[in-house]
Amino acid sequence: MFENLSDRLERSFKILKGEGQITEINVAETLKDVRRALLDADVNFKVAKTFTDSVKQKAMGMNVLTAVKPGQLLVKVVHDELADLMGGDTAELKLEGRPAVILMSGLQGSGKTTFSGKLANLLKNKKNRKPLLVACDVYRPAAIAQLKVVGEQIGVPVYSEPDSKDVVAIAEGAVREAKAKGYDVVIVDTAGRLAVDEEMMIEISNLKNSLHPDETLFVVDSMTGQDAVNTAKEFNDRLDFDGVVLTKLDGDTRGGAALSIRTVVTKPIKFVGTGEKMEAIDVFHPARMADRILGMGDIVSLVERAQEQFDEEEAKRLQKKIQKNKFDFNDFLGQIEQIKKMGNLKDLASMIPGVGKAIKDVDIDDNAFKGIEAIIKSMTPKERTSPEILNTSRRQRIAKGSGTNIQEVNKLIKQFDQTRKMMKTITGNQMAGMMSRMKGMNIPGMAKR
C-alpha cells in the first residue's frame, strides 16, 4: 500500500541530501516536491497545502543537532505531521451498551457486508465478545444470503426477517433477540446505493434515531480517492457518524482518502481492510501508517500479528519435539497454517523495515505455500511423522500425487532437513526465553494482551 507515494516522498527528501543545514530555500524546494507527491496521491488540495505549510513552519523553527542531517530532520517532521493528519492517536471502538450496537453505513460496493463479517470475527476471536449480525439490506438481491454465507464462514449467527421491508423493525427485533440469547454486540449491515440519495439518508437516519448505536461507522472504498472523501462528508453532514472504515487498502490505492478524510470530516479512521480474508482487518494506527508511508516498515504490527497466532502450549510441545529431533511434516504444516492466518504475505513482508521497497515489484502470491502443502498432504501419515523413510520410490509417488515433480519434492525434503537441524541447534530454554520476551514486549503504541 502507498508504494507510489512512498517512492515520491523518498525522491523529495533527496533534494536535501548533502545539504549542511536547513534553509528556507532548500526546505521550500523539498516541500514543493512533497506537495506534488501528495496531490498525485489524490490528497485534497487544501489538506496538502496546509500539511506542507505546517511542516515548513516546524522544520524552520527547530534547532538542528549536529548529529542529525537536515534530510533526517525533515523526515521526522513529515512523519509526525502525517501521523497527526491521520488522527494522531488510535481511536478505539466504544462498546458500552448491553448489547452494544454498531451501525454500518456507506455506498453500494464499499464492502459493508464483508467488513461487518470481519469486524464480527475480530470481536469474537480477539475481544471474547458474542456478536450477532443483522441483515438490514432489504433491497439488494441476495444481500441476506451473502451475509449468511459470511456468518457461516466465521461461526456468527445472522438475524433476518426475509418477508419484512421495515428495516427499523428488523433492527429492533435483532436487539430483542440479542438480549434474549445473550449476544453482547449487534452489528447492523444496512443497504447501500450507487450514489448518495435522500431515500437512503432518511432510512439510515431513522435507524440511528431508533437504535441509538454505540458506534456508527462509515465504510468507504479507499480506491475511490477524493470521491471517497466527498461522500464521507455528505454522509457525516447528515448522519454524524463516529468513525471511518477504509476498505481495499491493499489494492492499487494512492492513499489520498487515508490522508485527507480525517481533516475533511474531523472523524477518526478506526479500521482498515487489507484483503479478502475474514482476518484481513487492522485497527488503524496513524503513527504506524506514517511509518509505512515513509518506508520505515511496521514491526510493531508484525509482532502483534505473530502474537495473535502464538499458542504457548503448542510452543512447549514443539520445543520438546525439536529437542528430541522429532519435529515432523505435520508440525511443519501447522507452522505454515499459522503464517497464512497472519495475513497477506506481501503485506507481512512489507512490515519489515527496508523490505517494502525491495519487494514492491515482486508478486508474492497468497498461494505461495500451495505446492508445499500439496506435497506434504500427498504423504502417508507414517511418512509425515518419519521423514527418514522417504526413499526414491516414495518420493516419486508423492510427486505424482501432488501434481509436482521429483525435483520439487527433493527440494522440499532438503529444506525441511536443514530447518530441522537449525532448530535443533537452538535449545528449548533459548526458545522459551525468546517467546516469553516476545509475549511480554512493552513497545510504545502496542496494546498489551
C-alpha positions as a Markdown table, in Angstrom:
| # | Residue | x | y | z |
|---|---|---|---|---|
| 1 | Met | 0.0 | 0.0 | 0.0 |
| 2 | Phe | 1.1 | 3.6 | -0.7 |
| 3 | Glu | 4.1 | 2.4 | -2.8 |
| 4 | Asn | 3.9 | 5.2 | -5.3 |
| 5 | Leu | 3.6 | 7.9 | -2.6 |
| 6 | Ser | 6.5 | 6.4 | -0.6 |
| 7 | Asp | 8.7 | 6.5 | -3.7 |
| 8 | Arg | 7.8 | 10.1 | -4.5 |
| 9 | Leu | 8.4 | 11.2 | -0.9 |
| 10 | Glu | 11.8 | 9.4 | -0.9 |
| 11 | Arg | 12.8 | 11.3 | -4.0 |
| 12 | Ser | 11.6 | 14.6 | -2.5 |
| 13 | Phe | 13.9 | 14.1 | 0.6 |
| 14 | Lys | 16.9 | 13.5 | -1.7 |
| 15 | Ile | 16.8 | 17.2 | -2.5 |
| 16 | Leu | 18.1 | 17.9 | 1.0 |
| 17 | Lys | 20.7 | 15.1 | 0.8 |
| 18 | Gly | 24.2 | 16.5 | 1.3 |
| 19 | Glu | 22.9 | 19.9 | 2.5 |
| 20 | Gly | 24.8 | 21.1 | 5.5 |
| 21 | Gln | 21.8 | 22.9 | 7.1 |
| 22 | Ile | 18.1 | 23.6 | 6.7 |
| 23 | Thr | 17.4 | 26.8 | 4.9 |
| 24 | Glu | 14.1 | 28.4 | 3.8 |
| 25 | Ile | 15.2 | 27.9 | 0.2 |
| 26 | Asn | 16.1 | 24.1 | 0.3 |
| 27 | Val | 13.1 | 23.3 | 2.6 |
| 28 | Ala | 10.7 | 25.2 | 0.2 |
| 29 | Glu | 12.1 | 23.3 | -2.7 |
| 30 | Thr | 11.7 | 19.9 | -1.0 |
| 31 | Leu | 8.2 | 20.6 | 0.3 |
| 32 | Lys | 7.1 | 21.8 | -3.2 |
| 33 | Asp | 8.0 | 18.3 | -4.4 |
| 34 | Val | 6.3 | 16.8 | -1.3 |
| 35 | Arg | 3.1 | 18.7 | -2.1 |
| 36 | Arg | 3.2 | 17.4 | -5.7 |
| 37 | Ala | 3.6 | 13.9 | -4.4 |
| 38 | Leu | 0.6 | 14.3 | -2.1 |
| 39 | Leu | -1.6 | 15.8 | -4.9 |
| 40 | Asp | -0.6 | 12.9 | -7.2 |
| 41 | Ala | -1.7 | 10.5 | -4.5 |
| 42 | Asp | -5.1 | 12.2 | -4.7 |
| 43 | Val | -4.8 | 14.1 | -1.4 |
| 44 | Asn | -7.2 | 17.0 | -1.1 |
| 45 | Phe | -5.5 | 20.2 | -2.3 |
| 46 | Lys | -6.3 | 22.3 | 0.9 |
| 47 | Val | -5.1 | 19.4 | 3.0 |
| 48 | Ala | -1.8 | 19.1 | 1.1 |
| 49 | Lys | -1.1 | 22.8 | 1.3 |
| 50 | Thr | -1.9 | 23.1 | 5.0 |
| 51 | Phe | 0.3 | 20.0 | 5.6 |
| 52 | Thr | 3.3 | 21.3 | 3.8 |
| 53 | Asp | 2.9 | 24.8 | 5.4 |
| 54 | Ser | 2.9 | 23.2 | 8.8 |
| 55 | Val | 5.9 | 21.0 | 8.1 |
| 56 | Lys | 7.9 | 24.1 | 6.8 |
| 57 | Gln | 7.0 | 26.1 | 9.9 |
| 58 | Lys | 8.1 | 23.3 | 12.3 |
| 59 | Ala | 11.2 | 22.5 | 10.4 |
| 60 | Met | 12.4 | 26.1 | 10.2 |
| 61 | Gly | 11.6 | 26.5 | 13.9 |
| 62 | Met | 13.7 | 23.6 | 15.1 |
| 63 | Asn | 17.3 | 23.7 | 16.3 |
| 64 | Val | 19.2 | 21.1 | 14.2 |
| 65 | Leu | 21.5 | 18.9 | 16.2 |
| 66 | Thr | 24.9 | 18.5 | 14.6 |
| 67 | Ala | 24.4 | 14.7 | 14.7 |
| 68 | Val | 21.1 | 15.0 | 12.7 |
| 69 | Lys | 21.3 | 15.7 | 9.0 |
| 70 | Pro | 18.7 | 18.1 | 7.5 |
| 71 | Gly | 17.1 | 15.3 | 5.5 |
| 72 | Gln | 16.7 | 13.1 | 8.6 |
| 73 | Leu | 15.2 | 16.0 | 10.5 |
| 74 | Leu | 12.6 | 16.8 | 7.7 |
| 75 | Val | 11.7 | 13.1 | 7.5 |
| 76 | Lys | 11.0 | 13.2 | 11.3 |
| 77 | Val | 8.8 | 16.3 | 11.0 |
| 78 | Val | 6.9 | 14.9 | 8.0 |
| 79 | His | 6.4 | 11.6 | 9.9 |
| 80 | Asp | 4.9 | 13.4 | 12.9 |
| 81 | Glu | 2.7 | 15.6 | 10.7 |
| 82 | Leu | 1.5 | 12.6 | 8.7 |
| 83 | Ala | 0.5 | 10.8 | 11.9 |
| 84 | Asp | -1.4 | 14.0 | 13.1 |
| 85 | Leu | -3.0 | 14.4 | 9.7 |
| 86 | Met | -4.4 | 10.8 | 10.0 |
| 87 | Gly | -5.7 | 11.4 | 13.6 |
| 88 | Gly | -2.7 | 11.2 | 15.9 |
| 89 | Asp | -4.0 | 8.7 | 18.4 |
| 90 | Thr | -5.5 | 5.3 | 17.7 |
| 91 | Ala | -9.3 | 5.6 | 18.0 |
| 92 | Glu | -10.8 | 2.6 | 19.9 |
| 93 | Leu | -14.4 | 1.3 | 19.5 |
| 94 | Lys | -16.7 | 2.3 | 22.3 |
| 95 | Leu | -19.0 | -0.6 | 23.1 |
| 96 | Glu | -20.7 | 0.2 | 26.3 |
| 97 | Gly | -24.3 | -0.9 | 25.6 |
| 98 | Arg | -25.8 | -4.2 | 26.6 |
| 99 | Pro | -25.9 | -5.2 | 23.9 |
| 100 | Ala | -23.6 | -2.7 | 22.2 |
| 101 | Val | -24.9 | -1.7 | 18.7 |
| 102 | Ile | -22.7 | -1.0 | 15.7 |
| 103 | Leu | -24.5 | 0.6 | 12.7 |
| 104 | Met | -22.7 | 0.2 | 9.3 |
| 105 | Ser | -23.3 | 2.9 | 6.6 |
| 106 | Gly | -21.8 | 3.5 | 3.1 |
| 107 | Leu | -22.4 | 3.3 | -0.6 |
| 108 | Gln | -23.1 | 0.2 | -2.5 |
| 109 | Gly | -19.9 | -1.7 | -3.3 |
| 110 | Ser | -17.9 | -0.2 | -0.5 |
| 111 | Gly | -17.6 | -3.5 | 1.3 |
| 112 | Lys | -20.0 | -3.1 | 4.2 |
| 113 | Thr | -21.2 | -6.7 | 4.3 |
| 114 | Thr | -17.7 | -8.2 | 4.1 |
| 115 | Phe | -16.4 | -5.7 | 6.7 |
| 116 | Ser | -19.4 | -6.5 | 9.0 |
| 117 | Gly | -18.2 | -10.1 | 9.0 |
| 118 | Lys | -14.6 | -9.2 | 9.5 |
| 119 | Leu | -15.5 | -7.0 | 12.5 |
| 120 | Ala | -17.7 | -9.7 | 14.0 |
| 121 | Asn | -14.8 | -12.2 | 13.5 |
| 122 | Leu | -12.3 | -9.8 | 15.2 |
| 123 | Leu | -14.7 | -9.1 | 18.2 |
| 124 | Lys | -15.4 | -12.8 | 18.6 |
| 125 | Asn | -11.8 | -14.1 | 18.4 |
| 126 | Lys | -9.8 | -11.3 | 19.9 |
| 127 | Lys | -12.1 | -9.5 | 22.2 |
| 128 | Asn | -14.1 | -12.5 | 23.5 |
| 129 | Arg | -17.4 | -10.9 | 22.5 |
| 130 | Lys | -20.5 | -12.7 | 21.3 |
| 131 | Pro | -21.7 | -10.8 | 18.2 |
| 132 | Leu | -24.9 | -11.0 | 16.2 |
| 133 | Leu | -25.0 | -9.9 | 12.6 |
| 134 | Val | -28.2 | -8.2 | 11.4 |
| 135 | Ala | -29.4 | -8.2 | 7.7 |
| 136 | Cys | -31.0 | -4.8 | 7.1 |
| 137 | Asp | -30.2 | -4.6 | 3.4 |
| 138 | Val | -33.7 | -5.5 | 2.1 |
| 139 | Tyr | -33.3 | -4.1 | -1.4 |
| 140 | Arg | -30.2 | -5.7 | -3.0 |
| 141 | Pro | -30.8 | -9.2 | -4.4 |
| 142 | Ala | -29.2 | -11.9 | -2.4 |
| 143 | Ala | -27.9 | -9.5 | 0.2 |
| 144 | Ile | -29.3 | -11.5 | 3.1 |
| 145 | Ala | -27.9 | -14.7 | 1.6 |
| 146 | Gln | -24.5 | -13.1 | 1.3 |
| 147 | Leu | -24.4 | -12.0 | 5.0 |
| 148 | Lys | -25.5 | -15.6 | 6.0 |
| 149 | Val | -22.6 | -17.0 | 4.0 |
| 150 | Val | -20.2 | -14.6 | 5.8 |
| 151 | Gly | -21.8 | -15.6 | 9.1 |
| 152 | Glu | -21.4 | -19.3 | 8.5 |
| 153 | Gln | -17.8 | -18.7 | 7.5 |
| 154 | Ile | -16.9 | -17.2 | 10.9 |
| 155 | Gly | -19.4 | -19.0 | 13.0 |
| 156 | Val | -21.5 | -16.0 | 13.9 |
| 157 | Pro | -25.3 | -16.1 | 13.7 |
| 158 | Val | -27.3 | -13.8 | 11.4 |
| 159 | Tyr | -30.7 | -12.3 | 12.3 |
| 160 | Ser | -33.0 | -11.6 | 9.4 |
| 161 | Glu | -36.7 | -11.2 | 8.6 |
| 162 | Pro | -36.9 | -12.0 | 4.8 |
| 163 | Asp | -40.5 | -11.1 | 4.5 |
| 164 | Ser | -40.1 | -7.6 | 6.0 |
| 165 | Lys | -39.0 | -4.3 | 4.4 |
| 166 | Asp | -39.2 | -2.3 | 7.6 |
| 167 | Val | -35.5 | -2.0 | 8.5 |
| 168 | Val | -36.2 | -0.3 | 11.8 |
| 169 | Ala | -38.5 | -3.1 | 12.9 |
| 170 | Ile | -35.9 | -5.7 | 11.8 |
| 171 | Ala | -33.1 | -4.0 | 13.7 |
| 172 | Glu | -35.3 | -3.6 | 16.9 |
| 173 | Gly | -36.2 | -7.3 | 16.6 |
| 174 | Ala | -32.5 | -8.1 | 16.4 |
| 175 | Val | -31.7 | -6.2 | 19.6 |
| 176 | Arg | -34.5 | -8.0 | 21.4 |
| 177 | Glu | -33.1 | -11.3 | 20.1 |
| 178 | Ala | -29.6 | -10.3 | 21.3 |
| 179 | Lys | -30.9 | -9.5 | 24.8 |
| 180 | Ala | -32.9 | -12.8 | 25.0 |
| 181 | Lys | -30.0 | -15.0 | 23.8 |
| 182 | Gly | -27.0 | -13.2 | 25.4 |
| 183 | Tyr | -25.4 | -11.6 | 22.4 |
| 184 | Asp | -23.4 | -8.6 | 23.6 |
| 185 | Val | -22.7 | -6.9 | 20.2 |
| 186 | Val | -25.2 | -6.3 | 17.4 |
| 187 | Ile | -23.7 | -5.4 | 14.0 |
| 188 | Val | -26.3 | -3.9 | 11.7 |
| 189 | Asp | -25.5 | -4.3 | 8.0 |
| 190 | Thr | -27.5 | -1.7 | 6.0 |
| 191 | Ala | -28.3 | -1.1 | 2.4 |
| 192 | Gly | -26.0 | 1.0 | 0.1 |
| 193 | Arg | -26.8 | 2.9 | -3.0 |
| 194 | Leu | -24.9 | 3.7 | -6.2 |
| 195 | Ala | -24.9 | 7.4 | -5.1 |
| 196 | Val | -26.0 | 9.4 | -2.1 |
| 197 | Asp | -29.7 | 9.9 | -2.2 |
| 198 | Glu | -32.4 | 11.3 | 0.0 |
| 199 | Glu | -34.3 | 8.0 | 0.5 |
| 200 | Met | -31.1 | 6.2 | 1.8 |
| 201 | Met | -30.3 | 9.1 | 4.1 |
| 202 | Ile | -33.7 | 9.1 | 5.6 |
| 203 | Glu | -33.6 | 5.3 | 6.2 |
| 204 | Ile | -30.2 | 5.3 | 7.8 |
| 205 | Ser | -31.1 | 8.3 | 9.9 |
| 206 | Asn | -34.3 | 6.6 | 11.1 |
| 207 | Leu | -32.2 | 3.5 | 12.0 |
| 208 | Lys | -29.7 | 5.6 | 14.0 |
| 209 | Asn | -32.5 | 7.5 | 15.8 |
| 210 | Ser | -34.2 | 4.3 | 16.8 |
| 211 | Leu | -31.2 | 2.2 | 17.8 |
| 212 | His | -29.0 | 4.9 | 19.5 |
| 213 | Pro | -26.0 | 2.9 | 18.4 |
| 214 | Asp | -22.7 | 2.9 | 20.4 |
| 215 | Glu | -20.9 | 3.3 | 17.1 |
| 216 | Thr | -22.0 | 4.4 | 13.7 |
| 217 | Leu | -19.2 | 3.5 | 11.1 |
| 218 | Phe | -18.9 | 4.8 | 7.6 |
| 219 | Val | -17.4 | 2.2 | 5.3 |
| 220 | Val | -15.7 | 3.6 | 2.2 |
| 221 | Asp | -13.7 | 2.1 | -0.7 |
| 222 | Ser | -10.2 | 3.7 | -0.4 |
| 223 | Met | -9.5 | 3.2 | -4.1 |
| 224 | Thr | -12.1 | 5.9 | -5.0 |
| 225 | Gly | -9.7 | 8.6 | -3.6 |
| 226 | Gln | -11.2 | 12.0 | -3.3 |
| 227 | Asp | -14.7 | 10.7 | -4.2 |
| 228 | Ala | -14.5 | 8.7 | -1.0 |
| 229 | Val | -13.7 | 11.9 | 1.0 |
| 230 | Asn | -16.6 | 13.8 | -0.7 |
| 231 | Thr | -19.0 | 11.0 | 0.0 |
| 232 | Ala | -17.8 | 10.8 | 3.6 |
| 233 | Lys | -18.5 | 14.5 | 4.1 |
| 234 | Glu | -22.1 | 14.2 | 2.7 |
| 235 | Phe | -22.8 | 11.2 | 5.0 |
| 236 | Asn | -21.3 | 12.9 | 8.0 |
| 237 | Asp | -23.3 | 16.1 | 7.5 |
| 238 | Arg | -26.5 | 14.1 | 7.7 |
| 239 | Leu | -25.5 | 11.1 | 9.9 |
| 240 | Asp | -22.8 | 12.5 | 12.2 |
| 241 | Phe | -21.0 | 9.1 | 12.3 |
| 242 | Asp | -18.4 | 8.1 | 14.8 |
| 243 | Gly | -15.6 | 6.7 | 12.6 |
| 244 | Val | -14.4 | 5.7 | 9.2 |
| 245 | Val | -13.5 | 2.3 | 7.8 |
| 246 | Leu | -11.2 | 2.2 | 4.7 |
| 247 | Thr | -11.6 | -1.0 | 2.7 |
| 248 | Lys | -9.4 | -2.3 | -0.1 |
| 249 | Leu | -6.3 | -0.6 | 1.2 |
| 250 | Asp | -4.3 | -3.5 | -0.1 |
| 251 | Gly | -5.3 | -2.6 | -3.7 |
| 252 | Asp | -3.8 | -0.1 | -6.1 |
| 253 | Thr | -4.7 | 2.8 | -3.8 |
| 254 | Arg | -2.9 | 6.1 | -4.0 |
| 255 | Gly | -3.5 | 7.0 | -0.4 |
| 256 | Gly | -5.5 | 10.2 | -0.8 |
| 257 | Ala | -8.5 | 9.0 | 1.1 |
| 258 | Ala | -6.5 | 7.9 | 4.2 |
| 259 | Leu | -4.6 | 11.2 | 4.2 |
| 260 | Ser | -7.5 | 13.5 | 3.6 |
| 261 | Ile | -10.6 | 12.0 | 5.2 |
| 262 | Arg | -9.7 | 12.8 | 8.9 |
| 263 | Thr | -9.2 | 16.5 | 8.1 |
| 264 | Val | -12.3 | 16.9 | 5.9 |
| 265 | Val | -14.8 | 15.1 | 8.2 |
| 266 | Thr | -13.0 | 15.5 | 11.6 |
| 267 | Lys | -13.8 | 11.9 | 12.4 |
| 268 | Pro | -11.1 | 9.2 | 13.0 |
| 269 | Ile | -10.3 | 6.3 | 10.8 |
| 270 | Lys | -10.9 | 3.3 | 13.1 |
| 271 | Phe | -10.3 | 0.2 | 10.8 |
| 272 | Val | -8.7 | -0.7 | 7.5 |
| 273 | Gly | -9.5 | -3.7 | 5.3 |
| 274 | Thr | -6.3 | -5.2 | 3.8 |
| 275 | Gly | -7.6 | -8.2 | 1.8 |
| 276 | Glu | -10.4 | -10.6 | 1.1 |
| 277 | Lys | -9.9 | -13.0 | 4.1 |
| 278 | Met | -12.0 | -12.6 | 7.2 |
| 279 | Glu | -8.8 | -12.0 | 9.2 |
| 280 | Ala | -7.7 | -9.1 | 6.8 |
| 281 | Ile | -8.8 | -6.3 | 9.1 |
| 282 | Asp | -6.5 | -4.0 | 11.1 |
| 283 | Val | -7.1 | -1.4 | 13.8 |
| 284 | Phe | -5.9 | 1.9 | 12.2 |
| 285 | His | -2.8 | 3.3 | 13.9 |
| 286 | Pro | -1.9 | 6.7 | 12.4 |
| 287 | Ala | 1.8 | 6.6 | 13.6 |
| 288 | Arg | 2.3 | 3.1 | 12.2 |
| 289 | Met | 0.8 | 4.1 | 8.9 |
| 290 | Ala | 3.1 | 7.1 | 8.7 |
| 291 | Asp | 6.0 | 4.6 | 9.3 |
| 292 | Arg | 4.8 | 2.6 | 6.3 |
| 293 | Ile | 4.3 | 5.6 | 4.0 |
| 294 | Leu | 7.8 | 6.7 | 4.7 |
| 295 | Gly | 9.2 | 3.2 | 4.1 |
| 296 | Met | 10.1 | 2.5 | 7.7 |
| 297 | Gly | 8.1 | -0.7 | 7.9 |
| 298 | Asp | 5.7 | -1.6 | 10.8 |
| 299 | Ile | 7.5 | -4.1 | 13.0 |
| 300 | Val | 5.0 | -3.5 | 15.9 |
| 301 | Ser | 2.0 | -4.6 | 13.9 |
| 302 | Leu | 4.1 | -7.6 | 12.6 |
| 303 | Val | 4.9 | -8.7 | 16.2 |
| 304 | Glu | 1.2 | -8.2 | 17.2 |
| 305 | Arg | 0.0 | -10.5 | 14.4 |
| 306 | Ala | 2.6 | -13.1 | 15.4 |
| 307 | Gln | 1.5 | -12.9 | 19.0 |
| 308 | Glu | -2.2 | -13.4 | 18.0 |
| 309 | Gln | -1.2 | -16.8 | 16.4 |
| 310 | Phe | 1.2 | -17.7 | 19.3 |
| 311 | Asp | -0.1 | -20.7 | 21.3 |
| 312 | Glu | 2.1 | -21.2 | 24.5 |
| 313 | Glu | 1.1 | -24.8 | 25.0 |
| 314 | Glu | 1.7 | -25.6 | 21.3 |
| 315 | Ala | 5.1 | -23.9 | 21.6 |
| 316 | Lys | 6.1 | -26.0 | 24.6 |
| 317 | Arg | 5.0 | -29.2 | 22.7 |
| 318 | Leu | 7.1 | -28.2 | 19.7 |
| 319 | Gln | 10.2 | -27.4 | 21.9 |
| 320 | Lys | 10.1 | -31.0 | 23.3 |
| 321 | Lys | 9.9 | -32.4 | 19.8 |
| 322 | Ile | 12.7 | -30.2 | 18.5 |
| 323 | Gln | 14.9 | -31.2 | 21.4 |
| 324 | Lys | 14.4 | -34.9 | 20.6 |
| 325 | Asn | 14.8 | -34.2 | 16.8 |
| 326 | Lys | 11.2 | -35.3 | 16.3 |
| 327 | Phe | 9.9 | -32.2 | 14.5 |
| 328 | Asp | 8.0 | -33.7 | 11.6 |
| 329 | Phe | 6.0 | -32.7 | 8.5 |
| 330 | Asn | 2.8 | -32.4 | 10.5 |
| 331 | Asp | 4.4 | -29.7 | 12.6 |
| 332 | Phe | 5.8 | -28.1 | 9.5 |
| 333 | Leu | 2.3 | -27.9 | 8.0 |
| 334 | Gly | 1.0 | -26.4 | 11.3 |
| 335 | Gln | 3.6 | -23.6 | 11.1 |
| 336 | Ile | 2.6 | -22.8 | 7.5 |
| 337 | Glu | -1.1 | -22.6 | 8.6 |
| 338 | Gln | -0.1 | -20.1 | 11.4 |
| 339 | Ile | 1.8 | -17.9 | 8.9 |
| 340 | Lys | -1.1 | -17.9 | 6.5 |
| 341 | Lys | -3.5 | -16.8 | 9.3 |
| 342 | Met | -1.3 | -13.7 | 9.9 |
| 343 | Gly | -2.5 | -12.2 | 6.6 |
| 344 | Asn | -1.4 | -11.3 | 3.1 |
| 345 | Leu | 2.2 | -12.4 | 2.6 |
| 346 | Lys | 3.4 | -9.3 | 0.7 |
| 347 | Asp | 1.8 | -7.1 | 3.3 |
| 348 | Leu | 3.5 | -9.0 | 6.1 |
| 349 | Ala | 6.9 | -8.8 | 4.4 |
| 350 | Ser | 6.5 | -5.0 | 3.8 |
| 351 | Met | 6.1 | -4.5 | 7.6 |
| 352 | Ile | 9.8 | -5.4 | 7.9 |
| 353 | Pro | 11.9 | -2.2 | 7.7 |
| 354 | Gly | 13.6 | -1.9 | 4.3 |
| 355 | Val | 11.8 | -4.8 | 2.8 |
| 356 | Gly | 8.7 | -3.0 | 1.4 |
| 357 | Lys | 10.8 | -1.1 | -1.2 |
| 358 | Ala | 12.8 | -4.2 | -2.2 |
| 359 | Ile | 9.7 | -6.2 | -2.9 |
| 360 | Lys | 7.4 | -3.6 | -4.4 |
| 361 | Asp | 7.7 | -5.0 | -7.9 |
| 362 | Val | 7.7 | -8.6 | -6.7 |
| 363 | Asp | 4.5 | -10.6 | -6.9 |
| 364 | Ile | 4.1 | -12.6 | -3.7 |
| 365 | Asp | 1.1 | -14.9 | -4.3 |
| 366 | Asp | -1.0 | -15.9 | -1.3 |
| 367 | Asn | -0.9 | -19.4 | -2.8 |
| 368 | Ala | 2.9 | -19.5 | -2.4 |
| 369 | Phe | 2.5 | -22.4 | 0.0 |
| 370 | Lys | 0.1 | -24.3 | -2.2 |
| 371 | Gly | 2.8 | -26.6 | -3.7 |
| 372 | Ile | 4.4 | -27.4 | -0.4 |
| 373 | Glu | 1.0 | -28.2 | 1.2 |
| 374 | Ala | 0.1 | -30.5 | -1.7 |
| 375 | Ile | 3.4 | -32.4 | -1.3 |
| 376 | Ile | 3.0 | -32.9 | 2.4 |
| 377 | Lys | -0.7 | -33.9 | 2.1 |
| 378 | Ser | 0.3 | -36.5 | -0.5 |
| 379 | Met | 2.5 | -38.2 | 2.1 |
| 380 | Thr | 1.1 | -41.1 | 4.2 |
| 381 | Pro | 0.7 | -40.5 | 8.0 |
| 382 | Lys | 3.8 | -42.5 | 8.6 |
| 383 | Glu | 5.9 | -40.6 | 6.1 |
| 384 | Arg | 4.9 | -37.3 | 7.7 |
| 385 | Thr | 6.0 | -38.4 | 11.1 |
| 386 | Ser | 9.1 | -40.4 | 9.9 |
| 387 | Pro | 10.7 | -38.3 | 7.1 |
| 388 | Glu | 13.7 | -40.5 | 7.1 |
| 389 | Ile | 11.8 | -43.3 | 5.3 |
| 390 | Leu | 11.2 | -41.1 | 2.2 |
| 391 | Asn | 13.2 | -43.2 | -0.3 |
| 392 | Thr | 13.2 | -42.6 | -4.1 |
| 393 | Ser | 10.1 | -44.7 | -4.9 |
| 394 | Arg | 8.1 | -42.9 | -2.1 |
| 395 | Arg | 9.2 | -39.5 | -3.4 |
| 396 | Gln | 8.2 | -40.4 | -6.9 |
| 397 | Arg | 4.7 | -41.5 | -5.7 |
| 398 | Ile | 4.4 | -38.2 | -3.7 |
| 399 | Ala | 5.4 | -36.1 | -6.7 |
| 400 | Lys | 2.8 | -37.8 | -8.8 |
| 401 | Gly | 0.1 | -37.5 | -6.2 |
| 402 | Ser | 0.8 | -33.8 | -5.5 |
| 403 | Gly | 0.9 | -32.8 | -9.2 |
| 404 | Thr | 4.6 | -31.7 | -8.8 |
| 405 | Asn | 7.9 | -33.3 | -9.9 |
| 406 | Ile | 10.6 | -35.3 | -8.2 |
| 407 | Gln | 12.9 | -32.2 | -8.1 |
| 408 | Glu | 10.4 | -30.1 | -6.2 |
| 409 | Val | 9.8 | -33.0 | -3.7 |
| 410 | Asn | 13.6 | -33.4 | -3.2 |
| 411 | Lys | 14.0 | -29.7 | -2.7 |
| 412 | Leu | 11.3 | -29.5 | 0.0 |
| 413 | Ile | 12.7 | -32.5 | 1.9 |
| 414 | Lys | 16.2 | -31.0 | 1.8 |
| 415 | Gln | 14.8 | -27.6 | 3.1 |
| 416 | Phe | 12.9 | -29.5 | 5.8 |
| 417 | Asp | 16.0 | -31.3 | 6.9 |
| 418 | Gln | 18.0 | -28.1 | 7.0 |
| 419 | Thr | 15.2 | -26.4 | 9.0 |
| 420 | Arg | 15.1 | -29.3 | 11.5 |
| 421 | Lys | 18.9 | -29.2 | 12.0 |
| 422 | Met | 18.8 | -25.4 | 12.5 |
| 423 | Met | 16.0 | -25.7 | 15.1 |
| 424 | Lys | 17.9 | -28.4 | 16.9 |
| 425 | Thr | 20.8 | -26.1 | 17.5 |
| 426 | Ile | 18.5 | -23.8 | 19.5 |
| 427 | Thr | 17.9 | -25.2 | 22.9 |
| 428 | Gly | 14.4 | -25.4 | 24.4 |
| 429 | Asn | 15.3 | -22.9 | 27.0 |
| 430 | Gln | 16.5 | -20.3 | 24.5 |
| 431 | Met | 13.3 | -20.7 | 22.5 |
| 432 | Ala | 11.2 | -20.4 | 25.7 |
| 433 | Gly | 13.0 | -17.3 | 26.7 |
| 434 | Met | 12.6 | -15.7 | 23.3 |
| 435 | Met | 8.9 | -16.5 | 23.2 |
| 436 | Ser | 8.3 | -15.2 | 26.7 |
| 437 | Arg | 10.2 | -12.0 | 25.9 |
| 438 | Met | 8.2 | -11.5 | 22.8 |
| 439 | Lys | 5.0 | -12.1 | 24.7 |
| 440 | Gly | 5.9 | -9.5 | 27.3 |
| 441 | Met | 7.3 | -6.9 | 25.0 |
| 442 | Asn | 6.4 | -3.4 | 26.1 |
| 443 | Ile | 6.6 | -1.5 | 22.8 |
| 444 | Pro | 5.2 | 2.1 | 22.8 |
| 445 | Gly | 1.9 | 2.2 | 20.9 |
| 446 | Met | 1.4 | -1.6 | 21.2 |
| 447 | Ala | -1.5 | -2.7 | 23.4 |
| 448 | Lys | -0.8 | -5.3 | 26.0 |
| 449 | Arg | -2.6 | -8.6 | 25.5 |
